[in-house]
Amino acid sequence: MPGVIHVKQGETLTLRFTAPEVPMGFNLADFKLRADIMPGKVTSLELTPDKAGTFTFLRDVFCGSGHEEMSETLIVA
């Protein structure tokens, strides 16, 4: 996952995820967006942010060493 995603408020984006070897999870709680990401499959989520700000998204399924430090940021302007 990228460290930071920049998007404009009201702009629709499609997030596409793959997991290399182990199941993972994506959670952007501020927008009630969550998905399981399974190895060998592409998981797609659409998001149209309706509020501006800086929001943290997490990998919410334990995936191995360093998992606790895995969080990224969505910036909506």
N, CA, C, O and CB atoms as a CASP TS submission, in Angstrom:
PFRMAT TS
TARGET T0000
AUTHOR 0000-0000-0000
METHOD Language model
MODEL 1
PARENT N/A
ATOM      1  N   MET     1       0.839  -1.169   0.000  1.00  0.00           N
ATOM      2  CA  MET     1       0.000   0.000   0.000  1.00  0.00           C
ATOM      3  C   MET     1       0.888   1.236   0.000  1.00  0.00           C
ATOM      4  O   MET     1       1.976   1.230   0.575  1.00  0.00           O
ATOM      5  CB  MET     1      -0.957  -0.005   1.210  1.00  0.00           C
ATOM      6  N   PRO     2       0.426   2.276  -0.636  1.00  0.00           N
ATOM      7  CA  PRO     2       1.210   3.509  -0.628  1.00  0.00           C
ATOM      8  C   PRO     2       1.159   4.157   0.747  1.00  0.00           C
ATOM      9  O   PRO     2       0.245   3.889   1.527  1.00  0.00           O
ATOM     10  CB  PRO     2       0.698   4.487  -1.699  1.00  0.00           C
ATOM     11  N   GLY     3       2.129   5.001   1.045  1.00  0.00           N
ATOM     12  CA  GLY     3       2.142   5.682   2.334  1.00  0.00           C
ATOM     13  C   GLY     3       1.099   6.770   2.441  1.00  0.00           C
ATOM     14  O   GLY     3       0.495   6.947   3.498  1.00  0.00           O
ATOM     15  N   VAL     4       0.875   7.515   1.344  1.00  0.00           N
ATOM     16  CA  VAL     4      -0.072   8.628   1.340  1.00  0.00           C
ATOM     17  C   VAL     4      -0.826   8.637   0.013  1.00  0.00           C
ATOM     18  O   VAL     4      -0.235   8.480  -1.055  1.00  0.00           O
ATOM     19  CB  VAL     4       0.658   9.985   1.571  1.00  0.00           C
ATOM     20  N   ILE     5      -2.144   8.826   0.100  1.00  0.00           N
ATOM     21  CA  ILE     5      -2.977   8.999  -1.089  1.00  0.00           C
ATOM     22  C   ILE     5      -3.606  10.384  -0.992  1.00  0.00           C
ATOM     23  O   ILE     5      -4.199  10.731   0.029  1.00  0.00           O
ATOM     24  CB  ILE     5      -4.079   7.866  -1.209  1.00  0.00           C
ATOM     25  N   HIS     6      -3.476  11.180  -2.062  1.00  0.00           N
ATOM     26  CA  HIS     6      -4.096  12.501  -2.135  1.00  0.00           C
ATOM     27  C   HIS     6      -5.284  12.425  -3.082  1.00  0.00           C
ATOM     28  O   HIS     6      -5.182  11.849  -4.165  1.00  0.00           O
ATOM     29  CB  HIS     6      -3.074  13.585  -2.607  1.00  0.00           C
ATOM     30  N   VAL     7      -6.420  13.009  -2.673  1.00  0.00           N
ATOM     31  CA  VAL     7      -7.618  13.006  -3.503  1.00  0.00           C
ATOM     32  C   VAL     7      -8.414  14.270  -3.202  1.00  0.00           C
ATOM     33  O   VAL     7      -8.303  14.845  -2.119  1.00  0.00           O
ATOM     34  CB  VAL     7      -8.480  11.724  -3.254  1.00  0.00           C
ATOM     35  N   LYS     8      -9.218  14.694  -4.174  1.00  0.00           N
ATOM     36  CA  LYS     8     -10.086  15.849  -3.974  1.00  0.00           C
ATOM     37  C   LYS     8     -11.420  15.394  -3.402  1.00  0.00           C
ATOM     38  O   LYS     8     -11.923  14.324  -3.744  1.00  0.00           O
ATOM     39  CB  LYS     8     -10.296  16.616  -5.298  1.00  0.00           C
ATOM     40  N   GLN     9     -11.981  16.210  -2.536  1.00  0.00           N
ATOM     41  CA  GLN     9     -13.296  15.917  -1.982  1.00  0.00           C
ATOM     42  C   GLN     9     -14.300  15.797  -3.124  1.00  0.00           C
ATOM     43  O   GLN     9     -14.323  16.640  -4.020  1.00  0.00           O
ATOM     44  CB  GLN     9     -13.734  17.014  -0.972  1.00  0.00           C
ATOM     45  N   GLY    10     -15.120  14.767  -3.097  1.00  0.00           N
ATOM     46  CA  GLY    10     -16.125  14.534  -4.126  1.00  0.00           C
ATOM     47  C   GLY    10     -15.613  13.769  -5.340  1.00  0.00           C
ATOM     48  O   GLY    10     -16.405  13.380  -6.199  1.00  0.00           O
ATOM     49  N   GLU    11     -14.308  13.546  -5.427  1.00  0.00           N
ATOM     50  CA  GLU    11     -13.711  12.806  -6.542  1.00  0.00           C
ATOM     51  C   GLU    11     -13.758  11.314  -6.234  1.00  0.00           C
ATOM     52  O   GLU    11     -13.298  10.887  -5.175  1.00  0.00           O
ATOM     53  CB  GLU    11     -12.246  13.269  -6.802  1.00  0.00           C
ATOM     54  N   THR    12     -14.305  10.521  -7.142  1.00  0.00           N
ATOM     55  CA  THR    12     -14.391   9.078  -6.935  1.00  0.00           C
ATOM     56  C   THR    12     -13.073   8.425  -7.337  1.00  0.00           C
ATOM     57  O   THR    12     -12.507   8.733  -8.386  1.00  0.00           O
ATOM     58  CB  THR    12     -15.569   8.471  -7.741  1.00  0.00           C
ATOM     59  N   LEU    13     -12.598   7.530  -6.496  1.00  0.00           N
ATOM     60  CA  LEU    13     -11.414   6.759  -6.844  1.00  0.00           C
ATOM     61  C   LEU    13     -11.695   5.298  -6.560  1.00  0.00           C
ATOM     62  O   LEU    13     -12.505   4.952  -5.700  1.00  0.00           O
ATOM     63  CB  LEU    13     -10.166   7.250  -6.061  1.00  0.00           C
ATOM     64  N   THR    14     -11.006   4.454  -7.305  1.00  0.00           N
ATOM     65  CA  THR    14     -11.098   3.013  -7.093  1.00  0.00           C
ATOM     66  C   THR    14      -9.776   2.540  -6.534  1.00  0.00           C
ATOM     67  O   THR    14      -8.728   2.721  -7.153  1.00  0.00           O
ATOM     68  CB  THR    14     -11.453   2.258  -8.411  1.00  0.00           C
ATOM     69  N   LEU    15      -9.828   1.937  -5.370  1.00  0.00           N
ATOM     70  CA  LEU    15      -8.644   1.361  -4.748  1.00  0.00           C
ATOM     71  C   LEU    15      -8.608  -0.113  -5.110  1.00  0.00           C
ATOM     72  O   LEU    15      -9.609  -0.817  -4.974  1.00  0.00           O
ATOM     73  CB  LEU    15      -8.648   1.568  -3.194  1.00  0.00           C
ATOM     74  N   ARG    16      -7.454  -0.581  -5.571  1.00  0.00           N
ATOM     75  CA  ARG    16      -7.293  -1.992  -5.930  1.00  0.00           C
ATOM     76  C   ARG    16      -6.136  -2.558  -5.121  1.00  0.00           C
ATOM     77  O   ARG    16      -5.047  -1.985  -5.080  1.00  0.00           O
ATOM     78  CB  ARG    16      -7.044  -2.171  -7.470  1.00  0.00           C
ATOM     79  N   PHE    17      -6.388  -3.677  -4.488  1.00  0.00           N
ATOM     80  CA  PHE    17      -5.398  -4.292  -3.607  1.00  0.00           C
ATOM     81  C   PHE    17      -5.135  -5.734  -4.005  1.00  0.00           C
ATOM     82  O   PHE    17      -6.021  -6.428  -4.503  1.00  0.00           O
ATOM     83  CB  PHE    17      -5.860  -4.227  -2.156  1.00  0.00           C
ATOM     84  N   THR    18      -3.905  -6.171  -3.779  1.00  0.00           N
ATOM     85  CA  THR    18      -3.536  -7.579  -3.878  1.00  0.00           C
ATOM     86  C   THR    18      -2.668  -7.905  -2.667  1.00  0.00           C
ATOM     87  O   THR    18      -2.008  -7.025  -2.115  1.00  0.00           O
ATOM     88  CB  THR    18      -2.783  -7.893  -5.231  1.00  0.00           C
ATOM     89  N   ALA    19      -2.672  -9.137  -2.267  1.00  0.00           N
ATOM     90  CA  ALA    19      -1.830  -9.597  -1.160  1.00  0.00           C
ATOM     91  C   ALA    19      -0.828 -10.589  -1.739  1.00  0.00           C
ATOM     92  O   ALA    19      -1.220 -11.513  -2.451  1.00  0.00           O
ATOM     93  CB  ALA    19      -2.689 -10.252   0.000  1.00  0.00           C
ATOM     94  N   PRO    20       0.449 -10.414  -1.449  1.00  0.00           N
ATOM     95  CA  PRO    20       1.449 -11.298  -2.053  1.00  0.00           C
ATOM     96  C   PRO    20       1.406 -12.742  -1.552  1.00  0.00           C
ATOM     97  O   PRO    20       1.455 -13.671  -2.358  1.00  0.00           O
ATOM     98  CB  PRO    20       2.808 -10.743  -1.803  1.00  0.00           C
ATOM     99  N   GLU    21       1.313 -12.945  -0.234  1.00  0.00           N
ATOM    100  CA  GLU    21       1.430 -14.307   0.292  1.00  0.00           C
ATOM    101  C   GLU    21       0.445 -14.652   1.398  1.00  0.00           C
ATOM    102  O   GLU    21       0.084 -15.818   1.560  1.00  0.00           O
ATOM    103  CB  GLU    21       2.802 -14.518   0.797  1.00  0.00           C
ATOM    104  N   VAL    22       0.008 -13.666   2.155  1.00  0.00           N
ATOM    105  CA  VAL    22      -0.880 -13.913   3.298  1.00  0.00           C
ATOM    106  C   VAL    22      -2.093 -12.993   3.217  1.00  0.00           C
ATOM    107  O   VAL    22      -2.003 -11.915   2.630  1.00  0.00           O
ATOM    108  CB  VAL    22      -0.126 -13.701   4.641  1.00  0.00           C
ATOM    109  N   PRO    23      -3.208 -13.389   3.784  1.00  0.00           N
ATOM    110  CA  PRO    23      -4.374 -12.497   3.803  1.00  0.00           C
ATOM    111  C   PRO    23      -4.062 -11.198   4.543  1.00  0.00           C
ATOM    112  O   PRO    23      -3.308 -11.183   5.515  1.00  0.00           O
ATOM    113  CB  PRO    23      -5.575 -13.199   4.461  1.00  0.00           C
ATOM    114  N   MET    24      -4.647 -10.134   4.070  1.00  0.00           N
ATOM    115  CA  MET    24      -4.482  -8.822   4.683  1.00  0.00           C
ATOM    116  C   MET    24      -5.857  -8.177   4.793  1.00  0.00           C
ATOM    117  O   MET    24      -6.839  -8.690   4.257  1.00  0.00           O
ATOM    118  CB  MET    24      -3.500  -7.924   3.858  1.00  0.00           C
ATOM    119  N   GLY    25      -5.918  -7.065   5.484  1.00  0.00           N
ATOM    120  CA  GLY    25      -7.169  -6.337   5.596  1.00  0.00           C
ATOM    121  C   GLY    25      -6.928  -4.858   5.395  1.00  0.00           C
ATOM    122  O   GLY    25      -5.852  -4.352   5.711  1.00  0.00           O
ATOM    123  N   PHE    26      -7.925  -4.158   4.869  1.00  0.00           N
ATOM    124  CA  PHE    26      -7.876  -2.710   4.671  1.00  0.00           C
ATOM    125  C   PHE    26      -9.027  -2.107   5.459  1.00  0.00           C
ATOM    126  O   PHE    26     -10.156  -2.590   5.379  1.00  0.00           O
ATOM    127  CB  PHE    26      -7.961  -2.323   3.145  1.00  0.00           C
ATOM    128  N   ASN    27      -8.743  -1.041   6.228  1.00  0.00           N
ATOM    129  CA  ASN    27      -9.785  -0.410   7.021  1.00  0.00           C
ATOM    130  C   ASN    27      -9.588   1.102   7.017  1.00  0.00           C
ATOM    131  O   ASN    27      -8.602   1.615   7.546  1.00  0.00           O
ATOM    132  CB  ASN    27      -9.784  -0.957   8.463  1.00  0.00           C
ATOM    133  N   LEU    28     -10.542   1.804   6.413  1.00  0.00           N
ATOM    134  CA  LEU    28     -10.590   3.269   6.419  1.00  0.00           C
ATOM    135  C   LEU    28     -11.857   3.638   7.194  1.00  0.00           C
ATOM    136  O   LEU    28     -12.893   3.961   6.613  1.00  0.00           O
ATOM    137  CB  LEU    28     -10.593   3.885   4.933  1.00  0.00           C
ATOM    138  N   ALA    29     -11.741   3.581   8.522  1.00  0.00           N
ATOM    139  CA  ALA    29     -12.905   3.685   9.402  1.00  0.00           C
ATOM    140  C   ALA    29     -13.680   4.986   9.240  1.00  0.00           C
ATOM    141  O   ALA    29     -14.904   4.988   9.364  1.00  0.00           O
ATOM    142  CB  ALA    29     -12.471   3.548  10.825  1.00  0.00           C
ATOM    143  N   ASP    30     -12.991   6.095   8.965  1.00  0.00           N
ATOM    144  CA  ASP    30     -13.677   7.386   8.845  1.00  0.00           C
ATOM    145  C   ASP    30     -14.689   7.413   7.702  1.00  0.00           C
ATOM    146  O   ASP    30     -15.594   8.248   7.691  1.00  0.00           O
ATOM    147  CB  ASP    30     -12.660   8.490   8.643  1.00  0.00           C
ATOM    148  N   PHE    31     -14.539   6.505   6.744  1.00  0.00           N
ATOM    149  CA  PHE    31     -15.469   6.418   5.612  1.00  0.00           C
ATOM    150  C   PHE    31     -16.220   5.078   5.594  1.00  0.00           C
ATOM    151  O   PHE    31     -16.857   4.717   4.605  1.00  0.00           O
ATOM    152  CB  PHE    31     -14.707   6.608   4.290  1.00  0.00           C
ATOM    153  N   LYS    32     -16.126   4.364   6.700  1.00  0.00           N
ATOM    154  CA  LYS    32     -16.796   3.057   6.835  1.00  0.00           C
ATOM    155  C   LYS    32     -16.481   2.136   5.655  1.00  0.00           C
ATOM    156  O   LYS    32     -17.374   1.513   5.079  1.00  0.00           O
ATOM    157  CB  LYS    32     -18.318   3.248   6.951  1.00  0.00           C
ATOM    158  N   LEU    33     -15.202   2.064   5.310  1.00  0.00           N
ATOM    159  CA  LEU    33     -14.744   1.269   4.179  1.00  0.00           C
ATOM    160  C   LEU    33     -13.787   0.204   4.689  1.00  0.00           C
ATOM    161  O   LEU    33     -12.775   0.517   5.317  1.00  0.00           O
ATOM    162  CB  LEU    33     -14.062   2.160   3.100  1.00  0.00           C
ATOM    163  N   ARG    34     -14.108  -1.049   4.418  1.00  0.00           N
ATOM    164  CA  ARG    34     -13.284  -2.163   4.883  1.00  0.00           C
ATOM    165  C   ARG    34     -13.336  -3.314   3.900  1.00  0.00           C
ATOM    166  O   ARG    34     -14.364  -3.558   3.267  1.00  0.00           O
ATOM    167  CB  ARG    34     -13.737  -2.632   6.266  1.00  0.00           C
ATOM    168  N   ALA    35     -12.205  -4.032   3.773  1.00  0.00           N
ATOM    169  CA  ALA    35     -12.167  -5.188   2.885  1.00  0.00           C
ATOM    170  C   ALA    35     -11.110  -6.174   3.353  1.00  0.00           C
ATOM    171  O   ALA    35     -10.099  -5.797   3.947  1.00  0.00           O
ATOM    172  CB  ALA    35     -11.891  -4.755   1.438  1.00  0.00           C
ATOM    173  N   ASP    36     -11.368  -7.456   3.069  1.00  0.00           N
ATOM    174  CA  ASP    36     -10.355  -8.495   3.216  1.00  0.00           C
ATOM    175  C   ASP    36      -9.643  -8.614   1.875  1.00  0.00           C
ATOM    176  O   ASP    36     -10.269  -8.539   0.818  1.00  0.00           O
ATOM    177  CB  ASP    36     -10.986  -9.872   3.662  1.00  0.00           C
ATOM    178  N   ILE    37      -8.333  -8.798   1.930  1.00  0.00           N
ATOM    179  CA  ILE    37      -7.513  -8.903   0.723  1.00  0.00           C
ATOM    180  C   ILE    37      -6.852 -10.276   0.757  1.00  0.00           C
ATOM    181  O   ILE    37      -6.080 -10.590   1.663  1.00  0.00           O
ATOM    182  CB  ILE    37      -6.436  -7.739   0.636  1.00  0.00           C
ATOM    183  N   MET    38      -7.173 -11.085  -0.247  1.00  0.00           N
ATOM    184  CA  MET    38      -6.702 -12.466  -0.267  1.00  0.00           C
ATOM    185  C   MET    38      -5.608 -12.650  -1.325  1.00  0.00           C
ATOM    186  O   MET    38      -5.673 -12.043  -2.394  1.00  0.00           O
ATOM    187  CB  MET    38      -7.874 -13.429  -0.536  1.00  0.00           C
ATOM    188  N   PRO    39      -4.607 -13.484  -1.031  1.00  0.00           N
ATOM    189  CA  PRO    39      -3.545 -13.740  -2.007  1.00  0.00           C
ATOM    190  C   PRO    39      -4.113 -14.259  -3.330  1.00  0.00           C
ATOM    191  O   PRO    39      -5.031 -15.078  -3.346  1.00  0.00           O
ATOM    192  CB  PRO    39      -2.537 -14.747  -1.440  1.00  0.00           C
ATOM    193  N   GLY    40      -3.556 -13.774  -4.424  1.00  0.00           N
ATOM    194  CA  GLY    40      -3.951 -14.242  -5.746  1.00  0.00           C
ATOM    195  C   GLY    40      -5.220 -13.618  -6.295  1.00  0.00           C
ATOM    196  O   GLY    40      -5.644 -13.961  -7.399  1.00  0.00           O
ATOM    197  N   LYS    41      -5.837 -12.707  -5.548  1.00  0.00           N
ATOM    198  CA  LYS    41      -7.064 -12.062  -6.003  1.00  0.00           C
ATOM    199  C   LYS    41      -6.913 -10.546  -5.913  1.00  0.00           C
ATOM    200  O   LYS    41      -6.147 -10.037  -5.094  1.00  0.00           O
ATOM    201  CB  LYS    41      -8.279 -12.540  -5.170  1.00  0.00           C
ATOM    202  N   VAL    42      -7.647  -9.833  -6.760  1.00  0.00           N
ATOM    203  CA  VAL    42      -7.678  -8.383  -6.705  1.00  0.00           C
ATOM    204  C   VAL    42      -8.954  -7.968  -5.983  1.00  0.00           C
ATOM    205  O   VAL    42     -10.048  -8.412  -6.332  1.00  0.00           O
ATOM    206  CB  VAL    42      -7.604  -7.756  -8.135  1.00  0.00           C
ATOM    207  N   THR    43      -8.807  -7.124  -4.983  1.00  0.00           N
ATOM    208  CA  THR    43      -9.940  -6.580  -4.240  1.00  0.00           C
ATOM    209  C   THR    43     -10.077  -5.115  -4.614  1.00  0.00           C
ATOM    210  O   THR    43      -9.115  -4.355  -4.498  1.00  0.00           O
ATOM    211  CB  THR    43      -9.757  -6.758  -2.692  1.00  0.00           C
ATOM    212  N   SER    44     -11.267  -4.705  -5.064  1.00  0.00           N
ATOM    213  CA  SER    44     -11.507  -3.322  -5.475  1.00  0.00           C
ATOM    214  C   SER    44     -12.534  -2.673  -4.563  1.00  0.00           C
ATOM    215  O   SER    44     -13.534  -3.289  -4.192  1.00  0.00           O
ATOM    216  CB  SER    44     -11.979  -3.260  -6.938  1.00  0.00           C
ATOM    217  N   LEU    45     -12.274  -1.425  -4.207  1.00  0.00           N
ATOM    218  CA  LEU    45     -13.200  -0.622  -3.409  1.00  0.00           C
ATOM    219  C   LEU    45     -13.338   0.748  -4.050  1.00  0.00           C
ATOM    220  O   LEU    45     -12.342   1.332  -4.477  1.00  0.00           O
ATOM    221  CB  LEU    45     -12.714  -0.496  -1.935  1.00  0.00           C
ATOM    222  N   GLU    46     -14.558   1.272  -4.125  1.00  0.00           N
ATOM    223  CA  GLU    46     -14.771   2.632  -4.602  1.00  0.00           C
ATOM    224  C   GLU    46     -14.964   3.556  -3.423  1.00  0.00           C
ATOM    225  O   GLU    46     -15.606   3.202  -2.434  1.00  0.00           O
ATOM    226  CB  GLU    46     -15.979   2.706  -5.549  1.00  0.00           C
ATOM    227  N   LEU    47     -14.396   4.756  -3.537  1.00  0.00           N
ATOM    228  CA  LEU    47     -14.514   5.751  -2.483  1.00  0.00           C
ATOM    229  C   LEU    47     -14.758   7.110  -3.113  1.00  0.00           C
ATOM    230  O   LEU    47     -14.047   7.514  -4.032  1.00  0.00           O
ATOM    231  CB  LEU    47     -13.250   5.776  -1.591  1.00  0.00           C
ATOM    232  N   THR    48     -15.770   7.814  -2.612  1.00  0.00           N
ATOM    233  CA  THR    48     -16.012   9.206  -2.974  1.00  0.00           C
ATOM    234  C   THR    48     -16.021   9.980  -1.653  1.00  0.00           C
ATOM    235  O   THR    48     -17.053  10.047  -0.985  1.00  0.00           O
ATOM    236  CB  THR    48     -17.379   9.390  -3.793  1.00  0.00           C
ATOM    237  N   PRO    49     -14.884  10.562  -1.273  1.00  0.00           N
ATOM    238  CA  PRO    49     -14.805  11.234   0.019  1.00  0.00           C
ATOM    239  C   PRO    49     -15.748  12.441   0.081  1.00  0.00           C
ATOM    240  O   PRO    49     -15.740  13.295  -0.806  1.00  0.00           O
ATOM    241  CB  PRO    49     -13.367  11.676   0.295  1.00  0.00           C
ATOM    242  N   ASP    50     -16.551  12.497   1.135  1.00  0.00           N
ATOM    243  CA  ASP    50     -17.511  13.581   1.279  1.00  0.00           C
ATOM    244  C   ASP    50     -17.078  14.608   2.324  1.00  0.00           C
ATOM    245  O   ASP    50     -17.831  15.521   2.662  1.00  0.00           O
ATOM    246  CB  ASP    50     -18.863  13.021   1.643  1.00  0.00           C
ATOM    247  N   LYS    51     -15.850  14.446   2.832  1.00  0.00           N
ATOM    248  CA  LYS    51     -15.326  15.407   3.804  1.00  0.00           C
ATOM    249  C   LYS    51     -13.825  15.556   3.602  1.00  0.00           C
ATOM    250  O   LYS    51     -13.140  14.607   3.221  1.00  0.00           O
ATOM    251  CB  LYS    51     -15.642  14.960   5.261  1.00  0.00           C
ATOM    252  N   ALA    52     -13.325  16.754   3.860  1.00  0.00           N
ATOM    253  CA  ALA    52     -11.898  17.047   3.718  1.00  0.00           C
ATOM    254  C   ALA    52     -11.184  16.751   5.034  1.00  0.00           C
ATOM    255  O   ALA    52     -11.784  16.781   6.108  1.00  0.00           O
ATOM    256  CB  ALA    52     -11.674  18.525   3.295  1.00  0.00           C
ATOM    257  N   GLY    53      -9.899  16.468   4.922  1.00  0.00           N
ATOM    258  CA  GLY    53      -9.089  16.232   6.107  1.00  0.00           C
ATOM    259  C   GLY    53      -8.021  15.189   5.865  1.00  0.00           C
ATOM    260  O   GLY    53      -7.788  14.764   4.734  1.00  0.00           O
ATOM    261  N   THR    54      -7.386  14.790   6.929  1.00  0.00           N
ATOM    262  CA  THR    54      -6.343  13.762   6.895  1.00  0.00           C
ATOM    263  C   THR    54      -6.859  12.569   7.682  1.00  0.00           C
ATOM    264  O   THR    54      -7.257  12.705   8.839  1.00  0.00           O
ATOM    265  CB  THR    54      -4.977  14.292   7.485  1.00  0.00           C
ATOM    266  N   PHE    55      -6.853  11.402   7.052  1.00  0.00           N
ATOM    267  CA  PHE    55      -7.447  10.208   7.627  1.00  0.00           C
ATOM    268  C   PHE    55      -6.450   9.056   7.570  1.00  0.00           C
ATOM    269  O   PHE    55      -5.720   8.908   6.590  1.00  0.00           O
ATOM    270  CB  PHE    55      -8.750   9.838   6.891  1.00  0.00           C
ATOM    271  N   THR    56      -6.421   8.253   8.608  1.00  0.00           N
ATOM    272  CA  THR    56      -5.524   7.101   8.668  1.00  0.00           C
ATOM    273  C   THR    56      -6.263   5.848   8.222  1.00  0.00           C
ATOM    274  O   THR    56      -7.398   5.599   8.629  1.00  0.00           O
ATOM    275  CB  THR    56      -4.957   6.917  10.095  1.00  0.00           C
ATOM    276  N   PHE    57      -5.598   5.065   7.378  1.00  0.00           N
ATOM    277  CA  PHE    57      -6.145   3.741   7.069  1.00  0.00           C
ATOM    278  C   PHE    57      -5.145   2.686   7.484  1.00  0.00           C
ATOM    279  O   PHE    57      -3.932   2.886   7.418  1.00  0.00           O
ATOM    280  CB  PHE    57      -6.487   3.607   5.561  1.00  0.00           C
ATOM    281  N   LEU    58      -5.687   1.548   7.916  1.00  0.00           N
ATOM    282  CA  LEU    58      -4.885   0.504   8.538  1.00  0.00           C
ATOM    283  C   LEU    58      -4.995  -0.813   7.802  1.00  0.00           C
ATOM    284  O   LEU    58      -5.948  -1.061   7.064  1.00  0.00           O
ATOM    285  CB  LEU    58      -5.296   0.319   9.972  1.00  0.00           C
ATOM    286  N   ARG    59      -4.005  -1.642   8.019  1.00  0.00           N
ATOM    287  CA  ARG    59      -4.079  -3.057   7.637  1.00  0.00           C
ATOM    288  C   ARG    59      -4.566  -3.755   8.892  1.00  0.00           C
ATOM    289  O   ARG    59      -3.822  -3.862   9.866  1.00  0.00           O
ATOM    290  CB  ARG    59      -2.668  -3.646   7.113  1.00  0.00           C
ATOM    291  N   ASP    60      -5.791  -4.226   8.884  1.00  0.00           N
ATOM    292  CA  ASP    60      -6.395  -4.701  10.121  1.00  0.00           C
ATOM    293  C   ASP    60      -6.452  -6.215  10.268  1.00  0.00           C
ATOM    294  O   ASP    60      -7.149  -6.726  11.145  1.00  0.00           O
ATOM    295  CB  ASP    60      -7.757  -4.163  10.226  1.00  0.00           C
ATOM    296  N   VAL    61      -5.734  -6.929   9.429  1.00  0.00           N
ATOM    297  CA  VAL    61      -5.568  -8.372   9.590  1.00  0.00           C
ATOM    298  C   VAL    61      -4.069  -8.609   9.757  1.00  0.00           C
ATOM    299  O   VAL    61      -3.282  -8.223   8.892  1.00  0.00           O
ATOM    300  CB  VAL    61      -6.166  -9.189   8.354  1.00  0.00           C
ATOM    301  N   PHE    62      -3.672  -9.235  10.850  1.00  0.00           N
ATOM    302  CA  PHE    62      -2.249  -9.452  11.114  1.00  0.00           C
ATOM    303  C   PHE    62      -1.601 -10.183   9.951  1.00  0.00           C
ATOM    304  O   PHE    62      -2.077 -11.232   9.515  1.00  0.00           O
ATOM    305  CB  PHE    62      -2.050 -10.245  12.418  1.00  0.00           C
ATOM    306  N   CYS    63      -0.490  -9.607   9.445  1.00  0.00           N
ATOM    307  CA  CYS    63       0.141 -10.178   8.251  1.00  0.00           C
ATOM    308  C   CYS    63       1.608 -10.548   8.459  1.00  0.00           C
ATOM    309  O   CYS    63       2.265 -11.012   7.527  1.00  0.00           O
ATOM    310  CB  CYS    63       0.034  -9.204   7.108  1.00  0.00           C
ATOM    311  N   GLY    64       2.125 -10.350   9.664  1.00  0.00           N
ATOM    312  CA  GLY    64       3.502 -10.752   9.918  1.00  0.00           C
ATOM    313  C   GLY    64       4.309  -9.676  10.617  1.00  0.00           C
ATOM    314  O   GLY    64       3.759  -8.714  11.154  1.00  0.00           O
ATOM    315  N   SER    65       5.613  -9.852  10.602  1.00  0.00           N
ATOM    316  CA  SER    65       6.542  -8.958  11.280  1.00  0.00           C
ATOM    317  C   SER    65       6.374  -7.519  10.793  1.00  0.00           C
ATOM    318  O   SER    65       6.277  -7.272   9.591  1.00  0.00           O
ATOM    319  CB  SER    65       7.983  -9.426  11.061  1.00  0.00           C
ATOM    320  N   GLY    66       6.339  -6.580  11.726  1.00  0.00           N
ATOM    321  CA  GLY    66       6.204  -5.169  11.385  1.00  0.00           C
ATOM    322  C   GLY    66       4.769  -4.715  11.199  1.00  0.00           C
ATOM    323  O   GLY    66       4.528  -3.547  10.896  1.00  0.00           O
ATOM    324  N   HIS    67       3.822  -5.606  11.371  1.00  0.00           N
ATOM    325  CA  HIS    67       2.410  -5.286  11.138  1.00  0.00           C
ATOM    326  C   HIS    67       1.944  -4.067  11.937  1.00  0.00           C
ATOM    327  O   HIS    67       1.184  -3.245  11.425  1.00  0.00           O
ATOM    328  CB  HIS    67       1.544  -6.484  11.489  1.00  0.00           C
ATOM    329  N   GLU    68       2.388  -3.949  13.167  1.00  0.00           N
ATOM    330  CA  GLU    68       1.923  -2.878  14.052  1.00  0.00           C
ATOM    331  C   GLU    68       2.280  -1.486  13.513  1.00  0.00           C
ATOM    332  O   GLU    68       1.611  -0.512  13.858  1.00  0.00           O
ATOM    333  CB  GLU    68       2.521  -3.060  15.445  1.00  0.00           C
ATOM    334  N   GLU    69       3.300  -1.376  12.690  1.00  0.00           N
ATOM    335  CA  GLU    69       3.713  -0.081  12.137  1.00  0.00           C
ATOM    336  C   GLU    69       3.071   0.225  10.800  1.00  0.00           C
ATOM    337  O   GLU    69       3.373   1.256  10.201  1.00  0.00           O
ATOM    338  CB  GLU    69       5.205  -0.038  11.989  1.00  0.00           C
ATOM    339  N   MET    70       2.201  -0.634  10.318  1.00  0.00           N
ATOM    340  CA  MET    70       1.619  -0.485   8.976  1.00  0.00           C
ATOM    341  C   MET    70       0.339   0.341   9.025  1.00  0.00           C
ATOM    342  O   MET    70      -0.745  -0.183   9.283  1.00  0.00           O
ATOM    343  CB  MET    70       1.331  -1.865   8.355  1.00  0.00           C
ATOM    344  N   SER    71       0.480   1.630   8.776  1.00  0.00           N
ATOM    345  CA  SER    71      -0.684   2.491   8.606  1.00  0.00           C
ATOM    346  C   SER    71      -0.322   3.520   7.548  1.00  0.00           C
ATOM    347  O   SER    71       0.841   3.895   7.398  1.00  0.00           O
ATOM    348  CB  SER    71      -1.113   3.178   9.960  1.00  0.00           C
ATOM    349  N   GLU    72      -1.322   3.966   6.828  1.00  0.00           N
ATOM    350  CA  GLU    72      -1.110   4.917   5.757  1.00  0.00           C
ATOM    351  C   GLU    72      -2.088   6.077   5.930  1.00  0.00           C
ATOM    352  O   GLU    72      -2.921   6.065   6.837  1.00  0.00           O
ATOM    353  CB  GLU    72      -1.280   4.241   4.369  1.00  0.00           C
ATOM    354  N   THR    73      -1.983   7.078   5.055  1.00  0.00           N
ATOM    355  CA  THR    73      -2.775   8.288   5.195  1.00  0.00           C
ATOM    356  C   THR    73      -3.502   8.620   3.907  1.00  0.00           C
ATOM    357  O   THR    73      -2.943   8.521   2.815  1.00  0.00           O
ATOM    358  CB  THR    73      -1.896   9.450   5.612  1.00  0.00           C
ATOM    359  N   LEU    74      -4.762   9.017   4.054  1.00  0.00           N
ATOM    360  CA  LEU    74      -5.564   9.556   2.967  1.00  0.00           C
ATOM    361  C   LEU    74      -5.735  11.045   3.250  1.00  0.00           C
ATOM    362  O   LEU    74      -6.221  11.425   4.315  1.00  0.00           O
ATOM    363  CB  LEU    74      -6.958   8.817   2.839  1.00  0.00           C
ATOM    364  N   ILE    75      -5.335  11.891   2.293  1.00  0.00           N
ATOM    365  CA  ILE    75      -5.503  13.334   2.428  1.00  0.00           C
ATOM    366  C   ILE    75      -6.536  13.782   1.415  1.00  0.00           C
ATOM    367  O   ILE    75      -6.355  13.616   0.208  1.00  0.00           O
ATOM    368  CB  ILE    75      -4.153  14.091   2.228  1.00  0.00           C
ATOM    369  N   VAL    76      -7.627  14.355   1.920  1.00  0.00           N
ATOM    370  CA  VAL    76      -8.727  14.830   1.076  1.00  0.00           C
ATOM    371  C   VAL    76      -8.737  16.341   1.149  1.00  0.00           C
ATOM    372  O   VAL    76      -8.867  16.919   2.228  1.00  0.00           O
ATOM    373  CB  VAL    76     -10.111  14.229   1.523  1.00  0.00           C
ATOM    374  N   ALA    77      -8.599  16.990  -0.017  1.00  0.00           N
ATOM    375  CA  ALA    77      -8.582  18.465  -0.068  1.00  0.00           C
ATOM    376  C   ALA    77      -9.800  18.988  -0.798  1.00  0.00           C
ATOM    377  O   ALA    77      -9.960  20.200  -0.942  1.00  0.00           O
ATOM    378  CB  ALA    77      -7.303  18.975  -0.755  1.00  0.00           C
TER
END
